[in-house]
Amino acid sequence: MFKNNELTMNKDLTFDFSIFDSIPDICFLVSENFQILDLNKTAEEKLGCNNGNLIDCNFLKLVDPPHLEKTKAALTNCINENKIENLSIKIGTSSSQTIEANITLTPYQKDEKNIFVFAKDVTEEKNKELNLRRFYSVANNTVNPVQITDVNGKMVYVNSAFVKASGYTEKELIGNNPSIFSSGKQSKKFWKRMWDTIKNGKVWVGEIENRKKNGEPFYTQVLISPFLDSDGNVAGYFGIHRDLHDKKMMEKQLIHTQKMESIGILAAGVAHEVGNPLASISALVQVVQRSSTDEFAKEKLELVKGQITRISKTIRDLVDFSRPSNYELNLTDINKNIYNAVEIIRAGTKIKDINFDLNLNKQIPNIPLIEDQIQQVFVNILINAVDAISEQTNKKIEKKISVSTNIDEDDIIIIFEDSGKGIEEKNIARVFEPFFTTKREGKGTGLGLWITYGIIASFQGTINVESTFGKGTKFTITLPVHLDH
């Protein structure tokens, strides 16, 4: 067919173009005026035409308009410079579809200047590339952490959400096994069941607890799906995580709320059972005090009376917390309430060296609250702040209590920050439990923050605590501007 690198000619020195009919790619012979002189069977099939439709047709009419100028320039250059040109264009078909094609233009000059056009249909490859780009864009920009591993479990891809969630850099993750952030909370049997499932080509879904680079827990629900190669063998695994942090926090809050409700019911019963005998004891102490002339006995009875008063106050606090309030809601000025609470605390003897920094937003609206109760909340938090500062051992830290108010859409945000000794991490989760206190014996009942929690909850608000041991504590209260009835 070929001799001395030239194509075989018939006696009229023209192409015997049928020799290209067996080639699976599109072939044209084009004149220097870009007229189609001949084409092969593949061109007819892919373009949906027959030889007669395109003979003497201008080749540029097949080219998709956006690629017209560069195609014309390449054809012209091929003729004038007698050089091979390569380009990628789209060619239209009779069904108004387009074919992605890699074009090679080869000059053929005998008696006339012609161009041999070789077009390789790469539509399928381009579509695969486009799908791959789409997948990459979706995977890399989704909020869910995504990872891909090879058959041995080594990570070959992680998206930006996975990098952010794990705390590791992409470089630290790629090539490593996901076990680098394992918490060790799941058993070997747990992981064996997972591997048995995905190695058999099945999808596995489960909840796991991992550890971020900084040691914090990372709770997710994971879906791991194997993907197969062209022979149907497992080529790797695709894993997508759903962050369960909010779900876990909601579960903890629900458990805490249920526990507080149960304790409230118990507290009401205890208050009733203890209150009556305590009243009798108090009355007897007062009778003995009035009838006794022994100064030593009177002194000790006064101590007993003081302890009875303390117990009575604790019982009243329990009753106030556990019983529904009969007080009516009134529009309350939060800023004024905070200012009055600070003034109450200023009267104490411990605060002479403490600076109070009030940053109160004047745009805060009055909201429906029980004024005495919300002031009790503020006073309780401020008392704790003063006590924490008095126990601060770092003398270089300024003694300071900051209070700020702001509004965020339909919520009022109130923040109390102190520079006290702070709360140890192991105790933070317990600060709102009844009778739990980190103060020295006799310095607190452990009911102040419990009652505070209950009051804020009754106003459909939330209270959260953050603390760094040795540096200070922050309480954040959120109250809705409008209560749901």
C-alpha positions in Angstrom: 0.0 0.0 0.0 2.8 2.4 0.9 6.0 2.8 -1.1 8.9 5.2 -0.3 6.6 6.8 2.4 4.1 7.8 -0.3 0.5 6.8 -0.6 -0.4 4.5 -3.5 -2.0 6.4 -6.4 -4.3 5.2 -9.2 -3.4 6.0 -12.8 -5.0 9.5 -12.5 -2.6 10.3 -9.7 -5.5 10.7 -7.2 -6.0 8.9 -3.9 -7.6 5.5 -3.9 -9.4 6.7 -0.7 -11.1 3.4 -0.1 -7.8 2.2 1.5 -8.9 4.3 4.6 -12.3 2.7 5.0 -10.9 0.1 7.5 -9.4 2.8 9.7 -11.6 3.4 12.9 -10.8 7.2 12.7 -12.3 9.9 10.6 -10.3 10.7 7.4 -10.8 13.5 4.8 -9.0 14.7 1.8 -9.4 18.5 1.6 -8.4 20.9 -1.2 -6.5 24.2 -0.7 -9.8 25.9 -0.8 -11.0 23.7 2.1 -13.4 21.8 -0.1 -13.9 18.1 0.8 -12.6 15.9 -2.0 -13.1 12.5 -0.3 -13.8 10.8 3.0 -13.7 7.3 4.5 -16.5 5.1 5.7 -15.8 6.0 9.4 -16.5 9.7 8.6 -19.8 8.8 6.9 -20.9 6.7 10.0 -19.8 9.1 12.7 -21.1 12.2 11.0 -24.4 10.5 9.9 -24.0 11.2 6.1 -22.9 9.5 2.9 -20.1 10.3 0.6 -22.4 12.3 -1.8 -23.5 14.7 1.0 -20.1 16.0 1.8 -18.2 15.9 -1.5 -17.4 19.5 -2.6 -18.7 20.7 0.8 -16.5 23.2 2.6 -14.8 21.4 5.5 -15.2 24.5 7.7 -19.0 24.0 7.7 -18.5 20.9 9.8 -16.5 22.8 12.5 -18.3 24.0 15.6 -18.4 27.9 15.4 -16.2 28.5 18.5 -13.4 26.6 16.8 -13.8 28.0 13.4 -11.1 30.7 13.4 -8.3 28.5 14.8 -9.2 25.7 12.3 -9.1 28.0 9.3 -5.8 29.3 10.5 -4.4 25.8 10.9 -5.6 24.8 7.4 -4.1 27.9 5.9 -0.8 27.4 7.6 -0.7 23.7 6.6 -1.0 24.7 2.9 1.2 27.8 2.9 4.0 26.5 5.2 3.7 22.9 4.0 3.8 21.7 7.7 1.8 19.4 9.9 -0.7 21.0 12.2 -2.4 19.5 15.3 -5.4 20.9 17.1 -8.5 19.9 19.1 -11.9 20.9 17.8 -15.5 19.9 17.7 -17.1 18.6 14.5 -20.9 18.7 13.9 -22.9 15.7 12.8 -26.2 15.5 10.9 -28.1 14.9 14.1 -27.0 18.3 15.5 -24.6 16.6 17.9 -20.9 17.4 18.1 -17.8 15.1 18.2 -14.7 16.1 20.2 -11.8 15.4 17.9 -8.0 15.6 17.9 -7.1 16.7 14.4 -3.9 16.2 12.5 -3.5 18.2 9.2 -0.9 16.8 6.9 0.0 18.6 3.6 -0.1 16.5 0.5 1.2 18.3 -2.6 1.4 16.7 -6.0 -0.2 18.4 -8.9 -2.4 20.2 -6.5 -2.1 21.4 -2.9 -4.3 19.1 -0.8 -4.6 18.4 2.9 -5.1 15.0 4.5 -7.3 15.4 7.6 -7.0 12.7 10.3 -9.6 13.2 13.1 -9.5 10.9 16.2 -12.8 10.9 18.0 -12.0 11.6 21.7 -15.6 12.4 22.7 -15.8 9.5 25.2 -12.4 10.4 26.7 -13.4 14.0 27.0 -16.7 13.1 28.7 -14.7 10.9 31.1 -12.4 13.7 31.8 -15.3 16.1 32.4 -17.0 13.7 34.7 -13.7 13.3 36.6 -13.4 17.1 36.9 -17.0 17.3 38.1 -16.4 14.6 40.7 -13.2 16.3 41.8 -15.0 19.7 42.2 -17.9 18.1 44.1 -15.6 16.0 46.3 -13.2 18.7 47.1 -15.8 21.4 47.8 -18.3 19.3 49.8 -18.6 20.1 53.5 -18.4 16.4 54.3 -14.9 14.9 54.8 -14.0 12.6 51.9 -11.1 10.2 51.6 -10.0 7.6 49.0 -7.6 4.7 49.8 -5.9 2.0 47.8 -6.7 -1.7 48.3 -4.2 -1.7 51.2 -6.0 1.1 53.0 -3.4 3.8 52.3 -4.9 7.2 51.6 -4.4 8.5 48.0 -6.9 11.4 48.2 -8.4 13.6 50.9 -10.6 16.6 50.3 -10.2 20.0 52.1 -13.0 19.2 54.5 -11.2 16.1 55.6 -7.9 18.1 56.1 -9.8 20.6 58.2 -11.7 18.1 60.3 -8.6 15.9 61.1 -6.2 18.7 61.8 -3.5 17.1 59.7 -2.1 18.5 56.5 -2.7 16.8 53.2 1.0 15.9 53.0 0.7 14.2 56.4 -2.3 12.2 55.3 -1.5 11.0 51.8 0.3 7.7 51.8 -0.7 7.0 55.4 -3.3 4.6 56.8 -6.4 6.2 58.4 -5.3 4.5 61.7 -3.1 7.5 62.4 -6.2 9.3 63.9 -7.8 6.2 65.4 -9.1 6.8 69.0 -8.7 3.1 69.9 -12.3 3.1 71.0 -13.5 0.6 68.4 -12.5 -3.1 68.9 -10.5 -5.3 66.5 -13.7 -7.2 65.8 -15.4 -3.9 64.8 -12.7 -3.2 62.2 -12.6 -6.8 61.0 -16.3 -6.7 60.2 -15.7 -3.5 58.3 -12.9 -5.0 56.2 -14.7 -8.2 55.6 -17.7 -6.2 54.2 -15.8 -3.8 51.9 -13.3 -6.5 50.6 -16.4 -8.4 49.4 -17.4 -5.4 47.3 -20.2 -4.3 49.7 -20.9 -0.9 51.2 -20.2 -0.5 54.9 -21.8 2.2 57.2 -20.9 2.8 60.8 -20.3 5.4 63.5 -16.7 5.8 64.7 -14.8 8.0 67.1 -11.5 9.3 65.8 -8.9 11.7 67.2 -7.8 14.9 65.6 -4.2 15.8 65.5 -4.6 17.9 68.6 -6.2 15.0 70.5 -9.8 16.2 70.3 -12.5 13.6 69.6 -13.9 13.5 66.1 -17.3 11.7 65.9 -18.5 10.7 62.4 -20.9 8.4 60.6 -18.8 6.8 57.8 -19.9 5.3 54.5 -17.1 3.2 52.9 -17.7 2.0 49.4 -15.3 -0.1 47.3 -14.8 0.8 43.6 -13.9 -1.7 41.0 -11.5 -1.7 38.0 -12.4 -2.8 34.5 -12.0 -6.4 35.4 -14.5 -6.2 38.3 -11.8 -6.4 41.0 -11.7 -4.0 44.0 -9.3 -1.2 43.1 -9.7 0.9 46.2 -12.2 2.4 48.7 -14.2 5.6 48.8 -15.1 6.9 52.3 -17.4 9.9 53.1 -17.9 11.1 56.7 -20.9 12.9 58.3 -19.9 15.0 61.3 -21.8 13.8 64.4 -20.5 16.5 66.7 -23.8 18.4 67.0 -25.7 15.1 67.3 -23.4 14.0 70.2 -23.7 17.4 71.9 -27.5 17.2 71.6 -27.6 13.7 73.1 -25.4 14.9 76.0 -27.7 18.0 76.5 -30.8 15.8 76.4 -29.3 13.4 79.0 -28.3 16.3 81.1 -31.7 17.9 80.9 -33.4 14.6 81.8 -31.0 14.2 84.7 -31.8 17.7 85.9 -35.5 17.1 85.7 -35.2 13.9 87.7 -33.1 15.7 90.3 -35.6 18.5 90.5 -38.4 16.1 91.3 -36.2 14.5 93.9 -35.2 17.9 95.4 -38.9 18.8 95.9 -39.4 15.7 97.9 -36.2 16.1 99.9 -37.1 19.7 100.7 -40.5 18.7 102.0 -39.2 15.9 104.2 -36.3 17.9 105.6 -38.1 21.2 105.9 -40.6 20.1 108.5 -38.2 18.6 111.1 -35.8 21.4 110.5 -38.5 23.9 111.5 -39.1 22.0 114.7 -35.3 21.9 115.5 -35.1 25.7 114.9 -38.0 26.4 117.2 -36.5 24.2 119.9 -33.1 25.9 119.6 -34.7 29.3 120.0 -36.7 28.1 123.1 -33.5 26.8 124.7 -31.6 30.0 123.9 -34.3 32.2 125.6 -34.4 29.9 128.7 -30.7 29.3 129.2 -28.4 31.5 131.2 -25.2 29.6 130.3 -23.1 31.8 128.0 -21.2 28.9 126.6 -24.4 27.1 125.7 -25.9 30.3 124.2 -22.8 30.7 122.0 -23.0 27.1 120.8 -26.7 27.4 120.2 -26.0 30.5 118.0 -23.7 28.4 115.9 -26.4 25.7 115.6 -28.9 28.4 114.6 -26.5 29.6 111.9 -26.2 26.2 110.5 -30.0 25.7 110.5 -30.3 29.0 108.6 -27.8 27.8 106.0 -29.7 24.5 105.6 -33.0 26.4 105.3 -31.6 28.6 102.6 -30.4 25.5 100.7 -33.9 24.0 101.0 -35.5 27.2 99.7 -33.1 27.2 96.7 -34.1 23.6 96.0 -37.8 24.4 96.2 -37.4 27.5 94.0 -35.6 25.4 91.4 -38.0 22.4 91.5 -41.3 24.2 91.6 -42.9 26.0 88.7 -42.6 29.7 89.2 -45.8 31.7 89.8 -44.2 35.0 89.0 -45.4 36.9 86.0 -43.1 37.9 83.1 -42.4 41.6 82.7 -40.4 43.5 80.1 -36.9 43.6 81.7 -34.0 45.9 80.9 -31.1 43.4 80.7 -28.4 46.1 80.8 -29.9 47.8 83.9 -30.2 44.4 85.5 -26.6 43.6 84.9 -25.5 47.0 86.2 -27.5 46.5 89.4 -26.0 43.0 89.9 -22.5 44.4 89.6 -23.4 47.1 92.1 -24.5 44.4 94.6 -21.3 42.6 94.1 -19.2 45.8 94.5 -20.5 46.0 98.1 -18.6 42.9 99.0 -15.2 43.0 100.8 -13.4 40.8 98.3 -13.7 43.0 95.3 -11.6 46.1 96.2 -8.8 45.1 93.7 -11.1 43.8 91.0 -11.8 45.9 87.8 -15.2 45.6 86.3 -15.4 46.2 82.5 -18.9 46.6 81.2 -19.5 46.7 77.5 -23.3 46.9 77.2 -25.0 47.3 73.9 -27.6 50.1 74.2 -29.6 48.6 71.3 -30.6 45.6 73.4 -34.4 45.6 73.7 -36.4 44.9 76.8 -37.5 41.2 76.9 -40.1 39.3 79.0 -38.4 37.9 82.1 -38.9 37.5 85.8 -36.6 40.3 87.0 -35.6 38.9 90.4 -34.7 35.6 88.8 -32.6 36.9 86.0 -30.8 39.1 88.5 -30.2 36.1 90.7 -28.5 34.5 87.6 -26.2 37.4 87.2 -25.3 37.7 90.9 -24.6 33.9 91.0 -22.2 34.1 88.1 -20.5 37.3 89.4 -20.1 35.7 92.9 -18.4 32.7 91.3 -16.1 35.0 89.3 -15.1 37.0 92.4 -14.4 33.7 94.3 -12.3 32.4 91.4 -10.3 35.6 91.2 -9.6 35.5 94.9 -8.2 31.9 94.4 -6.0 32.9 91.4 -2.4 32.2 92.3 -0.8 34.0 89.4 -0.2 37.5 90.7 0.8 38.8 87.2 -2.8 38.3 85.9 -5.0 41.4 86.2 -8.0 41.0 88.5 -10.8 41.6 86.0 -14.4 40.8 85.3 -15.8 41.7 81.9 -19.5 41.7 81.0 -20.8 42.3 77.5 -24.2 42.3 75.9 -25.1 42.1 72.2 -27.9 41.0 69.9 -27.6 38.4 67.2 -30.8 38.3 65.1 -33.5 37.1 67.5 -31.2 36.3 70.5 -29.5 38.4 73.1 -26.0 37.3 73.9 -24.6 38.0 77.4 -21.0 37.1 78.2 -19.3 37.1 81.6 -15.5 36.6 81.6 -13.2 36.6 84.6 -9.4 36.2 85.1 -9.8 33.7 87.9 -8.2 30.4 88.5 -10.4 28.7 85.9 -11.9 25.2 85.9 -10.1 22.0 85.3 -11.2 20.3 82.1 -12.4 17.2 83.9 -14.8 19.4 85.9 -16.3 21.6 83.1 -19.0 19.1 82.2 -20.2 19.0 85.9 -20.4 22.7 86.7 -24.2 22.8 86.4 -24.8 19.7 88.5 -26.4 20.2 91.9 -24.2 20.1 94.9 -21.1 20.0 92.7 -18.5 22.7 93.7 -14.8 23.2 93.4 -14.7 25.7 96.3 -13.3 24.8 99.6 -15.5 23.2 102.2 -18.0 25.6 103.7 -17.5 28.2 100.8 -20.4 27.0 98.6 -23.3 24.6 98.4 -22.9 23.7 94.7 -26.4 24.9 94.0 -25.8 28.4 92.5 -25.0 27.4 89.0 -27.6 24.6 89.1 -30.3 27.1 89.9 -28.8 29.5 87.3 -29.1 26.7 84.7 -32.7 26.1 85.6 -33.7 29.7 85.5 -32.1 30.3 82.0 -33.8 27.1 80.7 -37.2 28.3 82.0 -36.7 31.4 79.8 -36.0 29.2 76.8 -32.3 30.3 76.8 -29.0 28.5 77.0 -25.9 28.9 79.1 -22.5 27.5 78.2 -19.2 27.6 80.0 -15.6 27.7 78.6 -12.6 27.8 80.8 -8.8 27.5 80.8 -7.4 26.3 84.1 -5.1 29.0 85.5 -6.3 31.7 83.1 -10.0 32.3 83.6 -13.6 31.3 82.7 -16.3 32.5 80.3 -20.0 32.1 80.7 -22.2 32.7 77.6 -25.9 33.2 78.1 -28.3 33.3 75.1 -31.9 34.6 75.7 -34.6 34.8 73.0 -36.0 38.2 72.3 -39.5 36.6 72.0 -40.5 33.7 74.1 -42.5 30.8 72.6 -45.7 30.1 74.4 
